[in-house]
Amino acid sequence: MTRLRPKVHEVILAQPDLILLVVTDSLQKLTNFAENKAELLIAIKLLGVLGSIYSLSVESLGDCFKHVVSFAVKPTEENVDIAAQILESIIDFVSGKNKSCSTVIADYRANATSLAVFSSILESVFQVIATLTENEQSESSFLHWNSGNNYVPRLVHICRVFMSSHFTYFESQKNFPIMDLLSILFKFTFSQKTTEAFLACLEIWDEFLDQLMVLEWSKFMGERPSVTYQELLVSLFNESLNKAQMQFSADLLLSLDAQETDESGETERSSFITANIEIIARICCLKPMDILSALIPTLKSTVSQFLAEPQSFTDAKILDLGTLLQVAGRLTEHFLGEALDFDKFEDDVKALIELILELAEKLYQVLVSKSSTNSLIELHCQVLSSLRPYQHWLAQFYAKAQNTLSIDTKEKLESAPIVHLSRKVLHISIPVLLLEPTKEAQKVQKVAAQLVQCWASIVRPHFVEILESELNELYSIGGIGPNPKNIPLAEETKNIVLRALASLFLLPYPNTTQADQKWNERAKLFACLIESQPAKFDFVSSCCFLVYSESVACRKSCAAGIRNIIYEAVPRINTFNVDIKETKAAMSLTSDYFNCMKQEATKDMELCRRTVQACFEGFSVEKANQLLLKEDGVQFLENMTKIISSVVEYCKDAEILPVVLNLTMNIILPASETSPPVHAAGLSLLKRIISVKYRYFFPGSVLSSHFKSNTAGSSHPKITNEQTLFQIIRYFITAITSTDLTLSRNALNLLLELQKERKFFSNDAVRVNINPLIVRAISSTLLAGQHLIIEDELITLLHHTFYENKVCDLQSIFTDSLPKHLTSYAVPSLNTDFPTFLSIIRSVLNVSRG
């Protein structure tokens, strides 16, 4: 809806009755709309605003809505643009919510008048939908979806709003013909001839299924919605599947582009098919047994047909087979124990996987014979892709079989179903990777590599030695093993294969004891893999992220394998030239290594020293300023602070800390005043230094440092490296008093975190020497009226620094800053609790701002 000027909105709020009178007078001219079109459009917009503000509390507003809707549901070529504007103006009313706030509009649940008006509008709108369904509109019709007047799209939007906001209420009303309404919407949806119209209608059913899921889970007693609407759900499943298949929707599907891909890698046709598959997946959540029981036999039959007579399959039938495989892959979650009892579908799924594996083998033979067509290559990719989600089923199947596998002999293990299926997965994938990477093969090779990676990262069984012959071929692609090969795979595909191998070597075998993890053997293989790929910094970084949240043993194997690469990368940081690709990659890799490996990285004292030295030597404020002029340079400095933060947190080398403090406070922070991200990273590093190196500033026992000395002359623990700490605090104070809200909020949050972690402002030496500085800085910021949005946080920190601290004279600070007639205004006492303190400070601030 077009926004009205603020002054008009104020007039509406001040005199709604008068405005409604003017609007009503204008709406009477609907019968002669041609001569009064401009006036009518303004009146209709005003009516929409009135309805969104006052609902039906203004007398005769409901009659106005009925009047305009009765006009809108009888569109003609001459008045359709006015009718479309009416539909747009009643959206807020139909949704039951004001767009700009949470005000309830037309609360029909508590008001009979509202219910009558609302029901009348809905009845009229759905009658138009029924009429449009019965009378198919030609492309030249003013009621066609693409006619440009937006009449039909707005009708569909109203239907979607009804489904999301009102379905659950009207569904529960015995006298409301909900099934008739759903029948009309169903016919309307599947009578659409254009893609845009159909997909918009499909969103109505997406909302419907959302509401049905809520009702399904909330009804513990009585008939569940999935039973009540079973016939409709089955019809919706069938029609959605038909829309995605060439057999039933060839004209529509062939009209969609199947070449150009979007940002998500989908073509227009594949995106359309995916939208229908998502509806099927939603239906399957409600009726899993029915949908799976219907789908599995159909898929098995179609795959068997193709295997028996591939020559009888046209391109259209091949596309439909691919769609069925895509559906089966999308519904994999319903075969797992989380959704249904795993055993119910175990035999069916096992047989289905065998069949798909056989299909993949057949398509590989066709690919090798170089007789593949575009449709067969596409099918080959879909077959391999459909097997990826089944790796989760295979992992659960493996977990179930592990008790038996652990006591079997090697001979029995080789014949176990899980071993057989794992071997078949590798059999249909690895040979594809060994093919010459022609244009036709490259697309399939990428999907084959992704399947291997899924198997390696999800299943990763402990019986890999049984698969020695298959895995040796995979090792050879990675440049390791007994017969390393230089396979000219595409760069992206090669990286996927390398990540698959890293997963096998670094991730723990599931449900397997430490003794059977074979860490030493796998660590050697991983080290060989890294040695064979010395220049692949991106791959090495991905290995760091792979083990980031895994056990110490995983990180230890990874750190040992890539340490030599890190030693080579660190000296490249010292060029500080982000225009050199290798410098950026080296900094990124080093940052990932220290952040992901944690203690495993910082145990190497020599590496920590060299890294800090590389960051510090030759670096200056001038070089930092040059880096800040470029986006890559900002990222470089952020990575530098992350590295130093990890080194400080975990490294025990006392000589490193002074160097780090010098680098941060004398180079990074002075240079980063124009770069909030880098400045925030620098402050975060300083806060981390205080927190993890607490004894560097406060030696002795922690308890002794927290005995309160409420006078400046009292004996209290001394601060070592006092000048350094004061300089750190000054940086925080500068940030808090800054006019930059982001910078101020970041510094404030860091100090509050420091108080939470270390009770920093409760430390006796801090209370006497530092808290008064913080109190004065925060007080001046509050009294200046800066950053009202973080006022509560500022007052929270003020309370931490002021509470029971006689050194902090808040009264004198306020006296110096407030106008003379307010200097006697009471400020909180030292032992004031926080809620009272907050209330008093707010009062003082409100008075001071006048």
Secondary structure, DSSP 8 states (H G I E B T S, - for coil): -----HHHHHHHHH-HHHHHHHHHHHHGGGGGTTTTHHHHHHHHHHHHHHHHHHTT-STTHHHHHHHHHHHHTS--TTTHHHHHHHHHHTHHHHHTB-TTS--B-S-TTT-HHHHHHHHHHHHHHHHHHHHHHHS---TTSTTSGGGSS-HHHHHHHHHHHHHHHTHHHHHT-TTS-HHHHHHHHHHHHTT--SHHHHHHHHHHHHHHHHHHHHHHHH--SS--HHHHTHHHHHHHHHHHHHHT-HHHHHHHHHTS-SS---TTS--HHHHHHHHHHHHHHHHHHHSHHHHHHHHHHHHHHHHHHHHH-GGG--HHHHHHHHHHHHHHHHTGGGGSTTTS-GGGGHHHHHHHHHHHHHHHHHHHHHHHTT---HHHHHHHHHHHHHHSTHHHHHHHHHHHHHHHHTTS-HHHHHTSHHHHHHHHHHHHHHHHHTS---HHHHHHHHHHHHHHHHIIIII--TTGGGGHHHHHHHHHHTT-SSS-------HHHHHHHHHHHHHHHHS--TT--GGGS-HHHHHHHHHHHHHT-TT-HHHHHHHHHHHTTS-HHHHHHHHHHHHHHHHHHHHHHTT--TTSHHHHHHHHHHHHHHHHHTHHHHT-HHHHHHHHHHHHTT--HHHHHHHHTSHHHHHHHHHHHHHHHHHHHH---TTHHHHHHHHIIIIIHHHGGG-HHHHHHHHHHHHHHHHHTHHHHS-S-TTGGGS---STTS-----TTHHHHHHHHHHHHHHHTSS-HHHHHHHHHHHHHHHHHH-GGGSHHHHHHTHHHHHHHHHHHHHTT--GGGHHHHHHHHHHHHTT-TT--HHHHHHHHS-GGGTT-----TT--HHHHHHHHHHHHHHHT-
